[in-house]
Amino acid sequence: MKRDVTLPVLGMLALVPMLGGCSGGTSAAAGAPPSSVAVSAATGSASGGGSNTAWSDPQLVPITKDDIDLYLAVMRAAAARVRHPTAQDLDALRQQRDYEAESEADTRADAPAMAAMDARQKAVQAALDEAMQSGDYSKVRALSAEQAKATGKAAASLELATPPDDATTARATHLRNGQADLQIVDERHLDADRYQRIVDVIEEALPPPDAFFGDCGGCQGKPDAAELQREKAHAAGLARNRETLAPDAAEIRALQAVVRVHRP
């Protein structure tokens, strides 16, 4: 596949190369009714940010049997998919690996052209800077136009691999990155936000193998009274939810050992 690349001219005076590219969770309303679903881990925010309420820290809300049952149902199905991938799973993994191999080969093959483009950009940028300082704006415009034309021509000659479609890429990513449960959530059209909040609660209380939960380590200085109170409340909620999970802890850890494994 060939792709045209056009480099913008910043203020028509300089060229700027094109560059390719802890999210918070969704909090429930403070006035949400304490129903069987609302008062559960599924209603807590996925992040600890926001106001100091039960809705901003999912550990402050008791996890329910419905939450645990949903997590177990999805993880059981995910473990089965890891052990016995479908034909569609295998095809998605093949397409993704083929794309990555082709992209790597293209990168190596295009390296000389990319190096030449980079050298040309630097040379023209230096000339543009000199022309700007001398006040020769006609030269600036000529150099900008020349560089845009040359870069577009060179970029159009680059061979770029065509990636799989979004659904195929997502499937392969889920299966390779220890997220087969997210593939199950997609296929069953479950509430992805609710499921992720349940995962956040359960997998902080019962971390998967090799999981790491970082510690700020005093990066914000000495905590004030409000922060100490939040930490105390979080620790209490975590202990309570860990106790609730205790009867299912062995199965949860066994499922995590199958699903939460990164595969090449």
Backbone bond lengths (Angstrom), bond angles and torsions (degrees), N, CA, C in turn:
res aa  C-N    CA-C-N  psi(-1)  N-CA   C-N-CA  omega(-1)  CA-C   N-CA-C  phi
1 M - - - 1.465 - - 1.515 108.73 -
2 K 1.322 116.70 140.11 1.461 121.26 176.09 1.510 108.40 -110.65
3 R 1.308 116.32 143.13 1.448 120.26 179.28 1.514 109.39 -132.10
4 D 1.337 116.30 134.40 1.461 120.32 176.01 1.515 108.40 -82.75
5 V 1.311 115.65 135.45 1.450 120.99 177.92 1.515 107.95 -122.19
6 T 1.312 117.53 126.13 1.458 121.42 178.89 1.506 108.54 -113.90
7 L 1.303 117.44 124.19 1.452 121.27 178.66 1.523 109.18 -89.36
8 P 1.347 116.75 129.32 1.461 119.55 -179.73 1.516 112.34 -71.08
9 V 1.305 116.34 153.05 1.464 122.02 174.35 1.511 107.36 -105.34
10 L 1.312 116.23 114.49 1.459 121.03 -175.89 1.520 109.20 -76.24
11 G 1.321 114.36 112.53 1.460 119.21 -179.01 1.506 112.32 61.48
12 M 1.366 117.74 20.10 1.458 124.23 -178.90 1.521 111.85 62.70
13 L 1.332 115.88 14.87 1.458 117.14 -176.51 1.525 112.87 -120.36
14 A 1.328 117.83 -22.76 1.464 119.89 -177.77 1.509 109.38 -144.69
15 L 1.302 115.55 151.03 1.462 120.64 -178.98 1.508 109.29 -98.23
16 V 1.299 115.65 137.89 1.449 120.33 178.29 1.507 108.02 -121.00
17 P 1.349 120.01 118.76 1.463 121.14 179.93 1.517 110.73 -60.87
18 M 1.329 115.44 145.67 1.454 120.56 177.40 1.511 109.77 -75.36
19 L 1.326 117.03 136.84 1.459 121.89 179.14 1.518 108.75 -120.41
20 G 1.329 115.46 135.60 1.434 118.94 176.26 1.558 111.02 -74.62
21 G 1.268 120.81 158.18 1.446 120.31 172.14 1.564 111.61 -65.36
22 C 14.577 109.19 -174.00 1.449 148.12 95.28 1.487 104.88 -76.84
23 S 1.425 106.42 87.86 1.443 109.20 -179.16 1.502 109.39 -73.74
24 G 1.313 115.84 145.05 1.444 119.06 -179.46 1.502 111.47 -82.18
25 G 1.301 116.89 156.70 1.453 120.97 178.82 1.505 110.21 -87.59
26 T 1.315 116.68 -179.10 1.449 122.31 -179.97 1.503 108.88 -95.64
27 S 1.305 117.39 119.63 1.443 120.46 -177.93 1.511 109.80 -88.54
28 A 1.318 116.32 144.18 1.450 120.40 173.92 1.511 108.29 -78.13
29 A 1.313 116.62 158.53 1.455 120.40 -179.32 1.517 110.21 -65.36
30 A 1.333 116.56 145.86 1.455 120.28 -177.00 1.518 111.20 -61.83
31 G 1.319 116.70 -26.84 1.448 119.95 -178.29 1.505 113.23 -95.52
32 A 1.321 118.13 18.05 1.457 120.19 -177.74 1.514 110.32 -62.29
33 P 1.345 117.86 139.96 1.459 120.66 -177.81 1.515 111.33 -68.13
34 P 1.346 117.37 143.51 1.464 120.95 -178.66 1.514 112.03 -78.73
35 S 1.336 116.61 60.84 1.457 120.79 179.14 1.520 109.15 -83.31
36 S 1.338 116.82 175.27 1.461 121.35 -176.51 1.515 111.82 -62.08
37 V 1.337 117.73 -29.86 1.454 120.07 178.96 1.517 110.50 -91.23
38 A 1.345 117.06 -40.05 1.468 119.90 -176.58 1.515 111.29 -63.16
39 V 1.341 117.30 -44.28 1.450 119.46 -179.50 1.517 108.39 -90.27
40 S 1.316 114.77 77.50 1.461 121.41 178.93 1.502 107.57 -156.19
41 A 1.307 116.30 172.80 1.461 119.52 178.18 1.508 110.64 -59.20
42 A 1.336 116.85 -25.91 1.459 120.22 -176.46 1.508 112.39 -66.35
43 T 1.334 118.17 -17.87 1.457 119.32 -179.22 1.504 112.42 -93.68
44 G 1.325 118.23 -13.14 1.457 120.95 -178.34 1.502 110.98 -73.72
45 S 1.330 115.97 156.95 1.457 120.08 176.57 1.503 110.61 -73.40
46 A 1.348 116.48 150.43 1.457 120.66 178.52 1.519 111.78 -75.84
47 S 1.300 118.57 -10.49 1.459 120.25 179.22 1.511 109.58 -122.15
48 G 1.314 115.60 166.39 1.463 119.54 179.38 1.506 112.36 -91.18
49 G 1.322 118.24 5.66 1.448 120.53 -177.16 1.506 111.63 -77.38
50 G 1.330 115.85 179.94 1.445 119.91 176.82 1.513 111.24 90.73
51 S 1.332 115.83 -167.36 1.444 120.50 -176.57 1.516 111.09 -73.22
52 N 1.324 115.25 163.97 1.456 120.84 -176.60 1.522 109.36 -83.20
53 T 1.334 117.48 72.37 1.452 122.37 179.83 1.512 108.54 -132.09
54 A 1.344 114.40 170.85 1.464 119.41 178.89 1.510 111.36 -62.29
55 W 1.329 116.66 -22.08 1.468 119.40 -175.65 1.522 112.12 -83.11
56 S 1.322 118.64 -14.66 1.457 120.26 -178.48 1.526 112.44 -96.83
57 D 1.313 118.23 -10.60 1.464 121.98 178.53 1.524 107.53 -133.06
58 P 1.331 118.30 107.93 1.464 119.76 -175.56 1.518 113.70 -61.17
59 Q 1.333 118.33 -23.86 1.454 119.49 179.79 1.524 112.19 -70.62
60 L 1.338 117.23 -16.72 1.457 119.98 -179.82 1.523 112.39 -77.73
61 V 1.337 116.41 -11.48 1.458 120.92 179.87 1.527 108.58 -105.43
62 P 1.307 118.51 126.23 1.468 119.54 -178.32 1.531 111.28 -59.08
63 I 1.319 116.82 131.34 1.450 120.44 175.94 1.524 108.49 -72.25
64 T 1.324 116.48 143.43 1.456 120.64 -175.01 1.519 111.06 -107.53
65 K 1.330 114.98 167.77 1.459 120.33 176.55 1.525 110.20 -61.19
66 D 1.350 117.63 -37.77 1.470 120.35 178.60 1.527 110.69 -60.92
67 D 1.324 116.29 -40.92 1.462 120.20 178.16 1.529 110.53 -60.68
68 I 1.329 115.51 -49.36 1.464 120.71 -177.50 1.526 110.41 -64.10
69 D 1.330 116.65 -41.85 1.468 120.21 -179.96 1.530 110.90 -62.64
70 L 1.338 116.83 -39.31 1.466 119.56 179.33 1.529 109.85 -65.41
71 Y 1.315 116.50 -46.71 1.469 120.95 179.72 1.525 110.39 -58.49
72 L 1.330 117.31 -47.04 1.456 120.63 -179.04 1.523 111.86 -64.23
73 A 1.322 117.41 -41.31 1.463 120.39 -179.45 1.526 110.97 -62.41
74 V 1.333 116.20 -43.91 1.464 119.98 -179.22 1.526 110.45 -69.23
75 M 1.322 117.27 -44.24 1.462 120.04 -177.84 1.531 112.06 -68.02
76 R 1.338 117.96 -33.78 1.461 119.53 175.47 1.528 110.52 -62.71
77 A 1.328 115.36 -45.56 1.465 119.45 178.39 1.520 111.02 -64.13
78 A 1.339 116.55 -38.44 1.463 120.70 179.49 1.526 111.04 -65.42
79 A 1.331 116.79 -41.90 1.460 120.15 178.68 1.525 110.56 -62.93
80 A 1.327 116.52 -38.60 1.470 120.07 177.79 1.523 110.97 -63.96
81 R 1.338 116.80 -37.59 1.468 120.44 179.53 1.515 111.33 -69.80
82 V 1.326 117.13 -35.87 1.463 120.14 177.41 1.524 110.05 -64.43
83 R 1.335 115.69 -42.06 1.472 119.96 -178.94 1.523 111.77 -73.56
84 H 1.328 116.28 -35.00 1.460 120.56 -175.90 1.539 109.81 -134.22
85 P 1.333 118.02 74.31 1.469 120.29 -179.65 1.522 111.39 -61.92
86 T 1.318 115.92 147.26 1.457 120.82 178.72 1.527 109.79 -77.72
87 A 1.332 115.42 169.59 1.469 119.94 176.74 1.525 110.20 -60.09
88 Q 1.329 116.38 -37.14 1.467 120.13 178.70 1.530 110.89 -66.78
89 D 1.336 116.70 -38.12 1.464 120.63 176.96 1.529 109.95 -61.52
90 L 1.312 115.89 -48.59 1.469 120.20 -177.85 1.524 111.04 -63.24
91 D 1.339 116.50 -37.72 1.468 119.62 179.12 1.528 110.12 -67.46
92 A 1.329 117.52 -39.90 1.471 120.63 178.61 1.519 110.76 -63.58
93 L 1.321 116.82 -42.99 1.463 120.63 178.47 1.525 110.95 -63.19
94 R 1.343 116.16 -40.63 1.476 120.13 178.83 1.518 110.24 -63.90
95 Q 1.345 117.12 -46.80 1.467 120.33 -179.44 1.526 111.41 -60.40
96 Q 1.324 116.49 -41.69 1.462 119.43 -178.23 1.523 110.64 -66.82
97 R 1.323 117.26 -42.43 1.473 119.90 179.14 1.522 110.79 -65.97
98 D 1.335 117.03 -40.68 1.471 120.29 178.12 1.527 110.37 -61.46
99 Y 1.331 116.17 -43.02 1.461 120.52 179.44 1.526 110.99 -62.27
100 E 1.332 116.90 -44.48 1.459 119.85 -179.73 1.527 111.61 -64.59
101 A 1.331 116.13 -39.68 1.466 119.36 178.65 1.528 110.62 -66.16
102 E 1.335 116.35 -41.78 1.464 119.78 179.99 1.522 111.00 -67.21
103 S 1.338 116.58 -38.98 1.466 120.22 178.52 1.523 110.98 -63.26
104 E 1.334 115.80 -41.12 1.460 119.63 179.12 1.525 110.71 -64.56
105 A 1.338 116.31 -41.21 1.467 120.03 178.35 1.525 110.45 -65.27
106 D 1.337 116.59 -41.44 1.469 120.37 178.70 1.522 111.07 -62.07
107 T 1.326 115.77 -40.40 1.459 120.06 -179.75 1.522 111.01 -61.57
108 R 1.329 115.59 -43.26 1.469 119.08 178.63 1.523 110.82 -65.18
109 A 1.354 116.35 -43.61 1.458 120.08 -177.66 1.526 111.66 -66.70
110 D 1.330 116.59 -33.98 1.464 120.32 -176.54 1.522 113.09 -89.20
111 A 1.323 117.19 -1.42 1.465 119.98 -175.94 1.526 113.20 -55.36
112 P 1.360 119.10 -45.43 1.476 118.21 179.10 1.527 112.61 -60.94
113 A 1.336 116.65 -42.68 1.467 119.68 179.97 1.524 110.95 -65.00
114 M 1.332 116.42 -40.11 1.460 119.77 179.27 1.531 110.92 -66.32
115 A 1.335 116.38 -38.74 1.461 119.98 178.74 1.528 110.56 -64.70
116 A 1.350 115.81 -40.27 1.462 120.09 179.02 1.523 110.62 -65.30
117 M 1.350 116.19 -41.31 1.466 120.04 178.07 1.526 110.35 -62.05
118 D 1.317 116.22 -42.88 1.455 120.30 -178.46 1.529 110.63 -64.37
119 A 1.328 115.88 -43.29 1.463 119.60 179.46 1.531 110.45 -63.06
120 R 1.337 115.67 -41.71 1.464 119.83 179.82 1.531 110.85 -64.21
121 Q 1.341 116.96 -41.14 1.463 120.69 178.81 1.531 110.79 -60.14
122 K 1.337 115.89 -44.25 1.459 119.63 -178.63 1.527 111.04 -65.30
123 A 1.344 115.93 -40.32 1.463 119.51 -179.77 1.518 110.96 -64.87
124 V 1.331 116.12 -45.09 1.462 119.50 -179.11 1.525 110.25 -68.37
125 Q 1.340 117.37 -37.26 1.459 119.48 179.07 1.533 110.30 -62.20
126 A 1.336 116.14 -40.46 1.457 119.49 177.66 1.527 110.69 -62.89
127 A 1.348 115.29 -41.82 1.470 119.22 178.69 1.522 110.71 -66.16
128 L 1.334 116.50 -37.68 1.465 120.17 178.07 1.529 110.59 -64.11
129 D 1.323 116.33 -43.21 1.464 119.42 179.36 1.532 110.93 -60.78
130 E 1.328 114.61 -42.03 1.470 119.23 179.69 1.519 111.14 -65.39
131 A 1.343 115.75 -43.32 1.465 119.61 179.62 1.522 110.70 -64.79
132 M 1.334 117.20 -37.83 1.461 120.84 178.42 1.528 110.70 -62.70
133 Q 1.324 116.13 -42.97 1.454 119.25 -177.54 1.528 111.45 -69.33
134 S 1.320 115.16 -30.48 1.470 118.29 179.50 1.523 111.92 -84.22
135 G 1.329 116.25 -10.85 1.458 119.72 -179.83 1.520 113.63 79.77
136 D 1.348 117.38 15.73 1.465 121.49 -179.65 1.526 109.03 -87.02
137 Y 1.343 117.76 78.85 1.453 121.34 -173.34 1.524 113.20 -72.12
138 S 1.292 117.87 -24.59 1.465 119.18 175.70 1.526 109.77 -66.68
139 K 1.342 116.71 -37.92 1.459 120.74 176.64 1.524 110.74 -68.09
140 V 1.324 116.05 -37.79 1.470 120.49 177.62 1.529 110.02 -58.82
141 R 1.332 115.99 -48.38 1.465 119.82 -178.44 1.524 110.96 -64.36
142 A 1.323 116.81 -39.73 1.466 120.43 -179.66 1.532 110.98 -65.66
143 L 1.321 115.93 -44.42 1.458 119.68 179.29 1.528 111.63 -64.11
144 S 1.333 116.64 -40.28 1.466 120.63 179.73 1.520 110.62 -62.55
145 A 1.334 115.65 -45.13 1.462 119.69 -179.64 1.524 111.05 -65.59
146 E 1.330 115.90 -41.16 1.469 120.62 179.36 1.526 110.76 -62.15
147 Q 1.323 116.19 -45.24 1.460 120.13 -178.65 1.525 111.68 -65.99
148 A 1.335 117.12 -41.59 1.460 120.16 179.79 1.529 110.53 -61.49
149 K 1.322 116.35 -41.98 1.460 120.41 -179.81 1.531 111.32 -66.58
150 A 1.330 116.40 -45.58 1.463 120.57 -178.49 1.525 111.28 -65.67
151 T 1.329 116.60 -41.43 1.460 120.47 -179.03 1.518 110.85 -67.12
152 G 1.320 116.71 -42.51 1.461 119.87 178.08 1.515 112.14 -61.17
153 K 1.311 116.75 -41.57 1.463 121.05 179.18 1.525 110.98 -64.82
154 A 1.343 116.43 -44.07 1.462 120.12 -179.43 1.520 111.15 -67.17
155 A 1.342 117.05 -42.38 1.461 120.53 -178.35 1.523 111.14 -65.22
156 A 1.340 117.14 -35.75 1.459 120.55 -179.22 1.514 111.80 -65.83
157 S 1.315 116.60 -21.55 1.462 119.93 -178.53 1.523 112.69 -85.29
158 L 1.338 117.01 -10.67 1.456 120.05 -178.27 1.525 110.30 -73.39
159 E 1.314 116.85 136.65 1.457 122.35 176.99 1.519 108.64 -91.54
160 L 1.321 116.36 119.70 1.451 121.27 -178.31 1.519 110.34 -117.51
161 A 1.321 116.57 131.98 1.462 120.84 179.81 1.524 110.23 -66.04
162 T 1.320 116.15 146.44 1.454 121.55 177.94 1.524 109.38 -91.43
163 P 1.327 118.38 119.51 1.469 119.88 -178.31 1.525 111.04 -72.51
164 P 1.334 117.12 159.21 1.464 119.99 173.06 1.527 110.02 -63.15
165 D 1.328 116.71 166.37 1.465 119.57 177.70 1.535 109.42 -66.06
166 D 1.322 116.27 166.56 1.465 121.50 -173.41 1.527 112.58 -59.66
167 A 1.325 117.07 -42.03 1.463 120.25 -178.17 1.524 110.91 -64.93
168 T 1.313 116.64 -40.40 1.465 120.71 179.00 1.517 110.67 -66.25
169 T 1.340 115.80 -43.47 1.466 119.89 178.41 1.523 111.24 -61.92
170 A 1.346 116.80 -42.85 1.465 120.40 179.96 1.523 110.58 -63.77
171 R 1.326 117.54 -42.33 1.461 121.22 179.83 1.531 109.99 -61.29
172 A 1.327 116.68 -48.07 1.461 120.36 -179.28 1.528 110.99 -63.28
173 T 1.324 116.47 -40.67 1.467 120.66 179.72 1.514 110.93 -63.68
174 H 1.325 117.20 -44.26 1.459 120.75 178.40 1.528 111.61 -59.00
175 L 1.329 115.62 -46.23 1.458 119.80 -175.12 1.522 112.27 -71.53
176 R 1.317 117.18 -29.13 1.465 120.39 -177.49 1.513 112.94 -88.67
177 N 1.331 117.38 -25.43 1.461 120.70 -171.60 1.516 114.00 -104.02
178 G 1.327 117.38 24.33 1.453 119.56 178.23 1.508 113.32 69.16
179 Q 1.346 116.74 29.92 1.459 121.28 -177.03 1.526 111.65 -128.52
180 A 1.321 116.21 36.28 1.464 119.19 178.80 1.521 110.99 -60.50
181 D 1.335 116.95 -26.25 1.469 119.05 177.41 1.528 111.77 -63.91
182 L 1.336 117.05 -32.63 1.471 119.18 178.14 1.526 111.04 -68.99
183 Q 1.329 117.14 -30.52 1.457 120.23 174.88 1.528 110.07 -65.86
184 I 1.319 117.06 -40.41 1.466 121.15 177.09 1.524 110.21 -63.27
185 V 1.335 116.56 -43.96 1.469 120.91 178.32 1.524 110.31 -58.48
186 D 1.344 116.88 -43.98 1.467 120.64 178.39 1.525 111.23 -60.71
187 E 1.312 116.25 -48.83 1.463 120.42 -174.61 1.522 112.47 -67.66
188 R 1.313 116.72 -32.48 1.463 120.20 -179.25 1.521 112.56 -91.04
189 H 1.320 116.71 1.16 1.469 122.95 178.41 1.534 111.04 55.24
190 L 1.337 114.90 43.09 1.453 119.99 177.21 1.522 109.94 -82.38
191 D 1.311 115.79 166.70 1.467 121.70 177.83 1.524 107.88 -73.35
192 A 1.334 116.16 102.83 1.462 120.85 -174.94 1.519 112.15 -64.59
193 D 1.339 118.02 -36.96 1.461 120.62 179.93 1.527 110.75 -66.15
194 R 1.327 115.77 -44.16 1.466 119.24 178.86 1.524 109.80 -62.38
195 Y 1.315 117.02 -45.95 1.459 119.37 -178.60 1.535 111.00 -61.53
196 Q 1.331 116.78 -41.68 1.471 119.28 -178.78 1.518 111.23 -64.21
197 R 1.336 117.82 -37.14 1.459 120.02 178.44 1.533 110.82 -66.33
198 I 1.337 116.33 -36.92 1.467 119.67 176.36 1.526 109.74 -65.02
199 V 1.336 116.56 -43.13 1.465 120.53 177.09 1.522 110.22 -58.82
200 D 1.326 117.09 -43.86 1.464 120.47 -178.90 1.524 111.08 -57.77
201 V 1.339 116.69 -42.23 1.456 120.32 -179.15 1.528 110.71 -69.75
202 I 1.317 116.17 -51.86 1.466 120.33 -174.36 1.525 111.29 -64.82
203 E 1.322 116.70 -43.17 1.463 118.67 -172.48 1.523 113.34 -85.02
204 E 1.319 117.38 -4.69 1.467 118.65 164.60 1.526 108.78 -84.58
205 A 1.336 116.08 -38.90 1.465 119.59 178.82 1.524 111.79 -71.20
206 L 1.332 116.47 -37.73 1.466 122.44 179.75 1.526 107.50 -128.88
207 P 1.325 118.32 81.62 1.469 120.74 -174.64 1.527 112.16 -62.12
208 P 1.326 117.02 140.47 1.464 121.06 174.48 1.532 110.59 -64.65
209 P 1.324 117.54 164.84 1.470 120.42 176.55 1.527 110.89 -55.71
210 D 1.317 116.15 136.44 1.467 123.33 177.20 1.525 113.70 66.90
211 A 1.333 117.85 9.55 1.464 119.51 177.84 1.522 109.20 -71.93
212 F 1.338 115.16 148.82 1.464 119.52 179.16 1.515 108.52 -132.55
213 F 1.310 116.06 124.04 1.456 121.51 174.45 1.516 107.31 -109.09
214 G 1.320 115.96 108.39 1.458 120.64 -173.97 1.516 112.86 -66.50
215 D 1.303 114.13 157.50 1.453 122.25 177.26 1.518 107.80 -119.70
216 C 1.315 115.74 133.48 1.462 119.32 -178.99 1.522 111.21 -60.25
217 G 1.339 116.62 -31.02 1.464 120.10 176.49 1.507 113.63 62.55
218 G 1.326 116.87 37.40 1.463 119.97 177.72 1.512 113.67 80.08
219 C 1.365 116.93 17.35 1.463 118.60 -176.85 1.516 112.06 -66.13
220 Q 1.334 118.03 -19.56 1.459 120.27 179.42 1.523 111.50 -103.51
221 G 1.323 116.10 15.79 1.446 119.01 179.96 1.521 111.83 79.80
222 K 1.306 115.75 -168.90 1.464 120.62 -178.00 1.523 109.52 -68.02
223 P 1.371 117.14 126.75 1.466 118.98 -178.86 1.518 111.51 -66.96
224 D 1.336 115.82 143.72 1.457 118.94 177.10 1.527 108.96 -84.87
225 A 1.315 116.46 -179.06 1.462 121.06 -175.75 1.526 111.51 -61.56
226 A 1.337 116.48 -39.05 1.465 120.06 -179.45 1.523 110.95 -65.59
227 E 1.336 116.38 -40.85 1.458 119.95 179.89 1.533 110.23 -67.32
228 L 1.308 117.67 -40.75 1.463 121.07 177.18 1.523 110.70 -61.50
229 Q 1.327 116.03 -37.89 1.459 120.00 179.16 1.535 110.29 -67.29
230 R 1.351 116.16 -39.95 1.471 119.51 178.04 1.521 110.60 -64.52
231 E 1.336 116.62 -41.89 1.461 120.13 179.89 1.527 111.02 -64.32
232 K 1.324 116.66 -39.50 1.459 120.87 178.99 1.522 110.36 -65.11
233 A 1.333 116.59 -43.33 1.463 120.64 179.62 1.523 110.79 -65.29
234 H 1.339 116.22 -39.72 1.464 119.83 178.84 1.522 110.49 -63.55
235 A 1.335 117.10 -45.06 1.460 121.00 -179.49 1.525 110.72 -61.80
236 A 1.332 117.07 -39.55 1.462 120.77 179.35 1.527 110.79 -66.88
237 G 1.343 115.72 -43.17 1.465 119.37 178.65 1.512 111.90 -65.29
238 L 1.329 116.18 -39.41 1.463 120.61 178.64 1.524 110.43 -62.72
239 A 1.321 116.50 -43.96 1.461 120.39 179.42 1.526 111.06 -63.29
240 R 1.324 116.57 -41.21 1.469 120.39 179.18 1.520 111.00 -64.13
241 N 1.341 117.09 -45.86 1.458 119.69 -179.10 1.529 111.30 -68.28
242 R 1.327 116.31 -34.47 1.469 119.65 177.33 1.534 110.15 -63.85
243 E 1.309 115.98 -38.58 1.470 119.77 178.37 1.528 110.57 -66.45
244 T 1.340 117.00 -40.23 1.460 120.60 178.50 1.527 111.03 -63.20
245 L 1.324 116.12 -35.23 1.465 121.36 -178.13 1.527 113.01 -79.60
246 A 1.315 117.68 -12.90 1.464 121.12 -172.37 1.532 113.85 -52.27
247 P 1.343 120.00 -43.87 1.468 118.86 -178.94 1.527 113.77 -61.93
248 D 1.336 117.56 -26.14 1.470 121.43 -178.16 1.524 112.23 -105.90
249 A 1.325 117.28 5.65 1.463 120.86 -172.86 1.524 112.25 -60.15
250 A 1.325 117.46 -41.91 1.467 119.73 -177.33 1.521 110.97 -62.65
251 E 1.328 117.35 -44.67 1.464 119.33 -179.90 1.523 110.71 -68.12
252 I 1.330 116.76 -39.98 1.464 119.84 179.65 1.517 110.80 -59.20
253 R 1.314 116.75 -45.80 1.468 120.20 -179.03 1.533 110.96 -66.93
254 A 1.330 116.88 -36.86 1.467 119.60 178.10 1.527 111.07 -65.37
255 L 1.321 117.23 -40.40 1.470 120.72 178.23 1.527 110.83 -67.86
256 Q 1.323 116.97 -41.62 1.466 120.29 177.91 1.514 111.61 -60.07
257 A 1.326 116.40 -37.59 1.472 120.71 -178.74 1.518 111.46 -64.11
258 V 1.331 117.59 -23.96 1.466 121.39 177.62 1.530 111.18 -91.24
259 V 1.333 116.20 -44.98 1.469 120.18 -171.61 1.521 112.32 -82.29
260 R 1.321 118.89 -43.86 1.458 122.00 -171.04 1.533 112.30 -84.24
261 V 1.287 116.46 46.61 1.465 121.57 -179.92 1.524 107.94 -116.55
262 H 1.319 116.48 127.56 1.461 120.77 177.60 1.512 108.83 -80.64
263 R 1.333 115.32 130.32 1.461 120.62 -177.54 1.518 109.67 -119.15
264 P 1.337 117.29 140.11 1.471 119.75 -178.12 1.523 111.05 -68.05
